[in-house]
């Protein structure tokens, strides 16, 4: 225990660690604040066309106060009726062509238009034209959503009935009717994904030198000759790195989460993800739960990556090489995503501890998508696949790190 | 109490750093002398179990150190040539860290650190960062960490590098006291470090031990071969190429006393003098030192 405390003290006292923690904390505040800057809405009072930031959020809460809560079939009908009425009034085909006055009139229901188009889309997956929908003859919204999911899975997983079945089973657990409150949207979660990526880089920089520095400057020679300088020291260093990385994750994601709640309000966290992403998203989560889930998955992936970095560090005698290789390992899924086709990278990235951390290939997109890895009769949803490998790799990298440090021989 | 090095060979790709070395080291101080690149550090690292030999074995009291493992390291103290430390650590942080690695209790750590800081005259800088210390002070911190667990076997690689003359003398005194009932192996190319305190000297050249014995035994070989002669200073340059001069001393601005090695007198007025270990070292290594 004393060695663990001293090792934590050693790493935390390092200028590099302090620097990385400060950077991560600053970005936590920054990335919580930035999304509200891009939030805007049409101005109902008319003195200027658009409002932005907190003012826009406040206005939107006023406009949508009546529709907040559970989205009923009646709300859907009203949204379609409003759409048809306003587009007819201004003589346009879609909401995008509406003048500012028309946008003000449809603002209350605007968030539902895409979801309705999705739910009532045709068999080929094309979104419905809201102007052609007959409000009185419409199928019940949530029945249509379920039908859309069946249709979508048939199109995407034509040869894999187990994937279709799994998707339907998962969706059956989704709570309906969906809930909507004005507040944090999908963009906010993109920033959480970005923050996780930044924390990953900071943690990687901190731990990349844990073993390699000592190999490089000769400190390892002395430690290796001590009673606890081999296996125990390696284990203590792994624990220390995991504890510090975990602390950085909790601190930064905590700062980001609290700041996000303060800015956007906690009410908005109750919105079903199906309202913000796809109407047939499979997880039974609201935005707040998705934030937690993403935070937990992100932290687990960071810990797994940290364990890989430690292995690299215990294997290299040069600090810079350890850092470069570790950063490359973190970036590999992103880089491979640029060069490999989706159907390969979707599964290949799962093998990397940082496979679900990234800007284009983050686990957030897998959570809101319908990708399944089909192995024989089994269909595994990609987030499960990613997290399965992330978790089982942790003890593997730890074991290999301890072995590598124990056997390390400098020339 | 015996450390026995048996037929140790260590090869690095095409180079043989240590070539079939066998030596038994008992209580007291043993000096391992040799020029840079002679293989001393490699041998030290094999003894410290930092690197595995290509061939051979190191045994402590008849048991291979690979079997003793942590038990061996528990009675071991080592100061390498390059003393790696953490720049952010203060002297006390570092010693506490090393004590924890060596398995000392908190109470024993405090007592031992206080004692060593006093002995190494580091008390005033105990809270200073190691990176801010002078080379000599850093070296003393390195020596302190090696002694912190009261090791039965102490291995010091070039321990006096960076120490001033006063510190060297103090270090030798400390080591003489410490070496009672302990095995101390000091590797150095500075002969004076071990000449008077080591009970035994081993001289390494090209990976082999070429001489091994007490200082008295070794210098017997040089009896009658060491000469001193006072000459005009301006003659020194000419003589350097022809006579194996091992030392020079300026007596006055015009006169220089030279010390040289030869089977017989090479200069008029030469006096045969008592040999020292340094003379043997110079005789063996001449000007070939890298």
Contacts between the chains, C-beta under 8 A, distances in Angstrom:
chain1	res1	chain2	res2	distance
A	2	B	100	5.1
A	2	B	106	6.7
A	3	B	100	4.5
A	3	B	101	6.7
A	6	B	93	7.9
A	6	B	96	6.3
A	6	B	97	4.9
A	6	B	100	5.3
A	7	B	97	8.0
A	9	B	93	7.2
A	10	B	86	6.0
A	10	B	88	7.6
A	10	B	89	6.9
A	10	B	93	7.8
A	10	B	97	6.6
A	13	B	86	7.9
A	13	B	88	4.4
A	13	B	89	7.2
A	13	B	93	7.8
A	14	B	86	7.6
A	14	B	88	5.4
A	15	B	88	6.6
A	214	B	84	6.4
A	217	B	82	7.4
A	217	B	84	3.7
A	217	B	85	7.6
A	218	B	80	5.8
A	218	B	82	3.9
A	218	B	83	6.8
A	218	B	84	3.5
A	219	B	84	3.1
A	219	B	85	6.2
A	219	B	86	7.0
A	220	B	84	7.0
A	221	B	45	7.3
A	221	B	48	7.4
A	221	B	50	5.6
A	221	B	78	7.2
A	221	B	80	4.3
A	221	B	82	7.6
A	221	B	84	6.9
A	222	B	78	6.1
A	222	B	79	7.4
A	222	B	80	6.4
A	222	B	83	7.6
A	222	B	84	6.9
A	222	B	98	7.2
A	222	B	142	7.9
A	222	B	145	6.5
A	222	B	146	7.8
A	223	B	101	5.8
A	224	B	48	7.6
A	224	B	49	7.7
A	224	B	50	5.3
A	225	B	48	5.0
A	225	B	49	7.1
A	225	B	50	6.8
A	225	B	73	5.7
A	225	B	76	5.3
A	225	B	77	7.7
A	225	B	78	4.2
A	226	B	73	5.9
A	226	B	76	7.8
A	226	B	98	7.0
A	226	B	101	4.1
A	226	B	102	4.8
A	226	B	103	7.8
A	226	B	149	7.8
A	227	B	70	5.4
A	227	B	73	5.2
A	227	B	74	4.4
A	227	B	101	7.0
A	227	B	102	5.5
A	227	B	103	4.3
A	227	B	149	7.8
A	228	B	70	7.8
A	228	B	100	7.5
A	228	B	101	5.2
A	228	B	102	7.4
A	228	B	103	6.0
A	229	B	73	6.8
A	229	B	101	5.4
A	230	B	70	7.7
A	230	B	73	8.0
A	233	B	101	6.5
A	409	B	50	7.5
A	409	B	51	5.3
A	409	B	52	6.5
A	410	B	50	7.2
A	410	B	51	7.1
A	411	B	12	6.3
A	411	B	51	8.0
